[in-house]
Amino acid sequence: MDTLTRMRAFIDVVEAEGFSAAARKIGRSKALLSKYVRELEDELGALLLNRTTRQFSMTEAGHTYYSRASEIVREVDSLADAVRESSGDVRGRIKLSAARTFADAPIGQSLIDFAKQHPDIVLDIHLDDRFVDLVEEGFDLAVRISRLENSSLIARRLGPFSVRLCASPELIAKHGKPTRPQDLANMPCIVDTNGRSLANWRFKGDGEESVSVNVSGPIEVNSPMAARAAAVSGLGFAILPDFIAAPDLASGKLVSLLDDRIQSGSGIFAVYPHRRYLPAKVRVFVDFLVQWFKNREGA
């Protein structure tokens, strides 16, 4: 049995967080995976995994080996993808990280459309609102909604992103319209705890400086979709992603406020590690997303 096969077995077990879960995921027996990992440890002369009946963890040597082995396997797969691409055969698995907000919103349809158009590529989608370490955690790429900060990652912009300060007509009738950001400090607000600013909302000031307003209200929730529902119900003012608020703004269930004070500069990006060989499957996926969002903007 070659080292690469054992290496893949070890990586599968680590990423699935257990032998049984890895066996179910890749369609091999638990006993076979255990055999491969044990042979790898014998070959290396080091224990990689701590095994008990109820717990699973990597040793220090396991962490070191996993980090480097993941890079090696990705490079091998990328090279194979490059060869397959030359023959027109693009297939494999893409491990993708994306925010729940992205998948739950209408733009999440882009992932489904890609899967339908490329049946030979498996999208392994992990929804998480934290920023994962793509290299350390073995992801091919991530879709991120934020301001693009300095990073060792490569980024391609998929589309614009902005937020809206929204409220229901009923709430506005009861509490009035804020005429400046500071007014929100004395009004009921819905706090999305997924946002970086939490209850400290930032707006454009009268000059170059921004304005920070500390808000509070009857509900705090770590979901823009739940915040939208609360706003539609009249619980308070909410800052919502434009792609989530758009249908309710169009129907009149929500009203957009202080548009000239909303900060801009964010976007939706596909980000991936810098590699010598970019896997063809990843490039095909990113190209698809770029075109999908371009068509959406033109619709």
C-alpha angles and dihedrals in degrees: 000000000000125000094242092060091050090046091053091049091053092049092048091052093048095047093046089046094232146029096254094049091047091049091053092046099050099029099244130120122267089232092055093050090048089051092051093049092046090051090049091052090048090050092050096039090227138102110244102175134039107219128195131152092262108020137059127189141150123247120229088262088049092055091050093046094046093053094052096035091054090055092048094049091047090052091049091049092046091053090049089049091053090054093046091049090058088059093044094250111128115171143130139088128309116203105208132185118203138158118259086236090063095050095043095049125078090262088066085078086080090074093051092047091052092050091051093049095045108040092166092063119074115212108213098194121193114189113206132146093214123086104254123209100247097199098039093046097041101246122156093210146330136224108224131187109204147079108304109248130191108287144153087238126099113238134196118192113234100180147325123287131198139157132231132212102228140182137167119257089243092057092047091050089053101041104019130233119299109239094192133018093254090065089071091070088075098040131080110266135184112228120211103205091198089071118096092231094050107184093348103088119194126210139170112276128217091269134015094308123089125233122232119204124189108217136185138179149151098296140035118187137167095227130079089205091056090045089053092052090049091050092049088051090056099248095132151306114305138190106224136177108260094237090057097043096043100088093049092045089052093049094045095244087119133032124211116230138190091010092165091058098052115112117233137188100099127117146174111262139183107218129187138165121272107257136173090232116032105208111250090227090058093047091049090050095048092046089052092051092048091053093042092056092043090055090047092054090050094048 
